[in-house]
Amino acid sequence: MVDVIKSSNNYQSSVQGVNNLVQKFELLGNKLSIEIGAQFYMEPISQFIILLPDEEIKYEVIGEAMHESNVWSKDNSPFTIDVPQTFFVHYLRVERAITVGYPLSINITLPKTYTTDNLNEFFYNLFHRKSTNDWEPVLTK
């Protein structure tokens, strides 16, 4: 208290931040299933970037009537993502928050079937928008 009164507060929080969202995903042939869930309370911003090797895909956002999507090549993307692979940036926005017990489920049909023979060609990564210019990876459960 004395330090605060003297304006020399030296308190440093040990909490660096919490990753609220986690994902489970499964690739079977040309079907990619993704489930994104909240671990604590609610995640109000439901905007995602999905990096995939294919441009032409088909989204099925399970149980969601309102969603928006777009796609860019890595070089033409409005988002800067520093990974060496060639990929397409798929943007997805859903009109609801993600809460504990009410995950977001996405099924993606890819134009190519991935097997053990060509699995090295498959590239996938998922990012969540934290603020206007800040995106963070969604951790795998």
Secondary structure, DSSP 8 states (H G I E B T S, - for coil): -HHHHTT------S------EEEEEEEEEEEEEEEEEESSSEE---EEEEEES-S--EEEETT-S-EEEEEEETTT-SS----SS--EEEEEEESS-EETTB-EEEEEEEEEEE-TTTGGG---EEEEEEETTEEEE-EE-
